[in-house]
Amino acid sequence: MSWTPVTAPSHAAPPCPLTVRAQFVPARHYFPDHAHDWNQLVYAVSGALTVNSESGSVVISPEQAVWLPTGLKHRVGSLLGAEFRSLWIEEDAGQGLPCVHPAVYGVSPLLKALIIEATAIAGSADVDGYAGRITHLILDQLRRARPLSAAVPWPREAGLAALCEALYADPADPRGAEAWSEALGISERTLARRFVAETGMSLRSWRRRMRLFRAIELLAGGLGVTRTAMELGYGSTSAFVYAFRLELGCSPQAYMRGRDELDGSRMPVEPEDG
């Protein structure tokens, strides 16, 4: 299935020192290759974004954002749809911010709340300086951000990208390397070599990280533990809980409780034993 280009709103003003742009990106839609005369933080309040640049391609969740320095050519899209938020930050205001290279950073609950608030007040007259204080707090939070390696790397080669899209859309897809190599018309050895070259990890490791990523995405969206396990293709809820605990050191419920406490919200989930 092909992807459809989407046009950015024309009314968005250049940052002075910061502009927040909000737009919903439908499934399989993308902003074509472009660059800015300012820094950009790519983020989604909900859903996942695919970010492509000359340094590589990644998929990020609402707990992550991608920093794109001034002048870097990039493309942003969403496989399943996302509430996109783009922070444009002028060069001078970007001094001391993450780095001059593209990177993935963690988004704290406070930073997320600040981005949502900045979006809500965008375009309003800053009579009492409130918008300016929000901007300074966002910049302060970005200066405290730390790079992450938890994003899901994404291949650029068309065949491998199609493979990853299929597995991301249906994590329960049972096909292994042999079936995928046949579908792509290449040998298993070639598939393995190309996949590592494109993503930096084996297909098995990528699939494990992707399923964990999707698990957090589904749980954050309100899906219960048992339903999430089924969506991801685990044979049982206990198998999913074990795999989750192995990767993150805690159960899905404990992870979400900790996240909800930080967010100041509560999300009902099903018992882990189903």
C-alpha positions, 0 to 999 in steps of 0.5 A: 500500500502506498503512502500519501503526501500531506501538506503542512499548514501555510499559516505557521510563522517562523519561530521567535523564539519558538513556534508550536505546530499541531496537525493530525497525520492520517495513517500512511501519510507523510510530509515530503523531504524538506529542511528548515532554517531553524531547529525542529523537535518532532513529537506526537502526543499520541500515535507513532511517527516515522522520522527519516533523515540522512542520518537514519530512520526511526519510529518514535512513541509519545515518550520520545521526540526527535531533534532535527538541527537547522538545515537537515533534510528530513521526512516525517510520516505515520504508519497508523496515524498520529497527533503530530506536534512540531516545535520550531526553535530559532537558531539563537534560542537553540544554543545549549539545546541537545546537539547539532546532530539529529537524535532521539530524546526522552519526553518527560511528563512535564515536557509533554504537558508544556507542549500541550499547553503551548499548543493550546495558547498558540496565536494568543496575545501574550499580555502577561508574559505567560506564553513566554514563560511556557516557552522558557520552560520548554527550552529548559526541559530540552536542555535537560533532555538525554539521548535515548536508544529505545526508538525503533530503527527503520530501514530505507530499502523498499523491500525491508521497509515493506517487511517492517511495515507489515510486522508493525501493523500486525505484530502477531504475523507469524512469518519468520526469516525464511518466509520473508526471504521468499516473499522478498525474493532473496536468500535468508543470508542476504536478508539477514545481512541487509537488515543488520546493515539498514537497522543495526540489529538482527530481524529477531532483535528488531522484532522484539524491540518493535513488539515492546514499543507497540506494547507500550503504545497499546497500553498507553492507549487504554488497551488491557494487558490481555488484549495487548498480549493477543494483539502482539501475538503472544500465546498467553498473557503470562508469556507477554508479561514475562517478555515485558518484565525481561526487557524493562524489569517490571510488569506491564501494569507496574510500568503503566502505574509508574507512568500514570503517577508521573503523568498525574493520570489513571488508566484502568487496565485488566488484571495480568492473569487475564 
